[in-house]
Amino acid sequence: MNDEIIAEVRAIREAHAAKFNFDLDAIFEDIKRSEAEHLALGGKFVDPPDPTPGITQSDYQKIRFGKLSEQT
Protein backbone atom coordinates (compact mmCIF):
# COMPACT_ATOMS: atom_id res chain seq x y z
CA MET A 1 0.00 0.00 0.00
CA ASN A 2 1.45 3.34 -1.05
CA ASP A 3 -0.41 6.14 0.73
CA GLU A 4 0.94 9.70 0.53
CA ILE A 5 -0.47 10.72 3.91
CA ILE A 6 1.02 7.71 5.69
CA ALA A 7 4.35 8.33 3.97
CA GLU A 8 4.27 11.98 5.10
CA VAL A 9 3.44 11.05 8.71
CA ARG A 10 6.25 8.49 8.74
CA ALA A 11 8.72 11.03 7.34
CA ILE A 12 7.74 13.56 10.02
CA ARG A 13 8.07 10.90 12.72
CA GLU A 14 11.49 9.86 11.38
CA ALA A 15 12.73 13.48 11.27
CA HIS A 16 11.49 14.11 14.82
CA ALA A 17 13.21 10.96 16.11
CA ALA A 18 16.43 11.88 14.31
CA LYS A 19 16.49 15.25 16.15
CA PHE A 20 16.87 13.25 19.36
CA ASN A 21 19.27 10.64 17.96
CA PHE A 22 16.42 8.09 18.19
CA ASP A 23 16.58 8.25 22.02
CA LEU A 24 13.08 7.21 23.15
CA ASP A 25 13.40 8.91 26.54
CA ALA A 26 14.34 12.22 24.89
CA ILE A 27 11.53 11.89 22.34
CA PHE A 28 9.04 11.20 25.14
CA GLU A 29 10.25 14.20 27.14
CA ASP A 30 9.89 16.43 24.06
CA ILE A 31 6.33 15.21 23.48
CA LYS A 32 5.41 15.79 27.13
CA ARG A 33 6.97 19.29 26.99
CA SER A 34 5.02 20.07 23.83
CA GLU A 35 1.79 18.84 25.44
CA ALA A 36 2.41 21.02 28.52
CA GLU A 37 2.98 24.08 26.30
CA HIS A 38 -0.22 23.32 24.40
CA LEU A 39 -2.21 23.06 27.63
CA ALA A 40 -0.62 26.25 29.03
CA LEU A 41 -1.83 28.12 25.95
CA GLY A 42 -5.39 26.94 26.63
CA GLY A 43 -5.40 24.00 24.25
CA LYS A 44 -7.31 20.83 24.98
CA PHE A 45 -6.87 17.16 24.28
CA VAL A 46 -9.80 14.92 23.50
CA ASP A 47 -9.95 11.55 25.22
CA PRO A 48 -10.67 8.59 22.96
CA PRO A 49 -14.19 7.20 23.28
CA ASP A 50 -14.82 4.24 25.52
CA PRO A 51 -14.89 0.92 23.72
CA THR A 52 -18.32 -0.04 22.44
CA PRO A 53 -20.05 -2.07 25.15
CA GLY A 54 -20.42 -5.73 24.24
CA ILE A 55 -17.71 -5.72 21.59
CA THR A 56 -14.46 -7.42 22.52
CA GLN A 57 -11.01 -6.93 21.01
CA SER A 58 -11.45 -10.14 19.04
CA ASP A 59 -14.72 -8.71 17.63
CA TYR A 60 -12.76 -5.68 16.43
CA GLN A 61 -10.24 -7.99 14.79
CA LYS A 62 -13.07 -9.83 13.04
CA ILE A 63 -14.48 -6.52 11.79
CA ARG A 64 -11.06 -5.46 10.55
CA PHE A 65 -10.55 -8.67 8.66
CA GLY A 66 -14.16 -8.89 7.46
CA LYS A 67 -15.11 -11.92 9.53
CA LEU A 68 -17.70 -10.48 11.92
CA SER A 69 -20.39 -12.84 10.67
CA GLU A 70 -18.38 -15.79 11.98
CA GLN A 71 -19.20 -16.64 15.57
CA THR A 72 -16.59 -18.03 17.96
C-alpha positions as CSV (number, residue, x, y, z in Angstrom):
1,M,0.0,0.0,0.0
2,N,1.4,3.3,-1.1
3,D,-0.4,6.1,0.7
4,E,0.9,9.7,0.5
5,I,-0.5,10.7,3.9
6,I,1.0,7.7,5.7
7,A,4.4,8.3,4.0
8,E,4.3,12.0,5.1
9,V,3.4,11.0,8.7
10,R,6.3,8.5,8.7
11,A,8.7,11.0,7.3
12,I,7.7,13.6,10.0
13,R,8.1,10.9,12.7
14,E,11.5,9.9,11.4
15,A,12.7,13.5,11.3
16,H,11.5,14.1,14.8
17,A,13.2,11.0,16.1
18,A,16.4,11.9,14.3
19,K,16.5,15.3,16.1
20,F,16.9,13.3,19.4
21,N,19.3,10.6,18.0
22,F,16.4,8.1,18.2
23,D,16.6,8.3,22.0
24,L,13.1,7.2,23.1
25,D,13.4,8.9,26.5
26,A,14.3,12.2,24.9
27,I,11.5,11.9,22.3
28,F,9.0,11.2,25.1
29,E,10.2,14.2,27.1
30,D,9.9,16.4,24.1
31,I,6.3,15.2,23.5
32,K,5.4,15.8,27.1
33,R,7.0,19.3,27.0
34,S,5.0,20.1,23.8
35,E,1.8,18.8,25.4
36,A,2.4,21.0,28.5
37,E,3.0,24.1,26.3
38,H,-0.2,23.3,24.4
39,L,-2.2,23.1,27.6
40,A,-0.6,26.2,29.0
41,L,-1.8,28.1,26.0
42,G,-5.4,26.9,26.6
43,G,-5.4,24.0,24.3
44,K,-7.3,20.8,25.0
45,F,-6.9,17.2,24.3
46,V,-9.8,14.9,23.5
47,D,-10.0,11.5,25.2
48,P,-10.7,8.6,23.0
49,P,-14.2,7.2,23.3
50,D,-14.8,4.2,25.5
51,P,-14.9,0.9,23.7
52,T,-18.3,0.0,22.4
53,P,-20.1,-2.1,25.1
54,G,-20.4,-5.7,24.2
55,I,-17.7,-5.7,21.6
56,T,-14.5,-7.4,22.5
57,Q,-11.0,-6.9,21.0
58,S,-11.4,-10.1,19.0
59,D,-14.7,-8.7,17.6
60,Y,-12.8,-5.7,16.4
61,Q,-10.2,-8.0,14.8
62,K,-13.1,-9.8,13.0
63,I,-14.5,-6.5,11.8
64,R,-11.1,-5.5,10.6
65,F,-10.5,-8.7,8.7
66,G,-14.2,-8.9,7.5
67,K,-15.1,-11.9,9.5
68,L,-17.7,-10.5,11.9
69,S,-20.4,-12.8,10.7
70,E,-18.4,-15.8,12.0
71,Q,-19.2,-16.6,15.6
72,T,-16.6,-18.0,18.0
